[in-house]
Amino acid sequence: MAYVDLHFHLLPGVDDGPEDMAASLDLARAAVADGTGTVVATPHVRTDLGLTDAVEIRARVLELRFALATEGIPLEVRCGGELGHEMVGRMRQSELELLAQGPSGGRWVLVETPFHGIGADFHAATAELRERGFGVLVAHPERSADASLDGAAGLRRELAAGSLAQVNAQSLTGDHGEESCSAAWELIAEGLISVVASDAHGPTRPPALKLARNTLLEVGVSPSAAAGLIGSTPHRLLATGIASPRAIAA
C-alpha cells in the first residue's frame, strides 16, 4: 500500500518549502521514490509566512497537478494547509473547506503547534474549529515547548477535546534536535500520537516515511503499531476523517 503523507510542503514559492516548480517536482519524485502515493500539500497559512488566501492555494495545487501530470510523476496531491491558529477566526467557512480533508461529517484541518507552547489562544482557536464542524490534527507537538517544558499539558487538553496529533519523521530520527526527538518518542510511548508525517520541505527535509517506519521498528515498536502510524491511520483520516463533536453552526 502506497504511503499517504498528511503534512508536506510541496507548493513552489509560497513559504519555506521549494523555491520553484522544478524544486517541487524534484521533491515529488523523492516522495514517489520513498513509497508515497498521495500527499496533502500543506503550505503555511500565516500572515508572517506563506499564503493566507485559500483560493490561491487551491489554484496553485491545480497548477502543480498539471505539472506533475506533464512530467509523468505518479503522485496525487490534495489541497490543504498548515493553519496557524491565529488565522482561524479570520477565515470564512468556504476557505476552511478548501483546506480541510476527509468526507462530509468528518472534515478536519491541520493546525500548526506554536514552538513557544500551547496556550489559551490555541485552545480557543481549535474550539472554534470544532464549533464550525471541523476536527483538528495537531501538527508536530513534539517541537513545541509544551512537550519539552510543560509535560505536554496543552496537547493532552487538545486530545481530550477530540483532536489527534501528528509527529514529524525527522523528530524520530533526531534531525530536529535532541529535545524534539526525546519528546516525540515519549509521546508515542504514551499513545498520544496518531500519525507520523514527513513535514517535507526540500533536500534537507526530504520525504521520510520509509525511514520513520524502519526507525520505529528498530527501537521495538510493534509492526502493527508502526503500520498504524505510517500507513493505516493516514489512509483512514482521508477516507473517514475526524468526527467533530459539534455540527456546523447555522
Secondary structure, DSSP 8 states (H G I E B T S, - for coil): --EEEEEE--STTSSSS-SSHHHHHHHHHHHHHTTEEEEEE--EESSSSB---HHHHHHHHHHHHHHHHHHT---EEEE--EE-GGGGGGS-HHHHHHH-BS-TT--EEEEE--TT---HHHHHHHHHHHHTT-EEEEE-GGGSHHHHHSTTHHHHHHHHHT-EEEEEHHHHTTTT-HHHHHHHHHHHHTT---EEE--B-BTTB---HHHHHHHHHHTT--HHHHHIIIIIHHHHHHHT----SS----
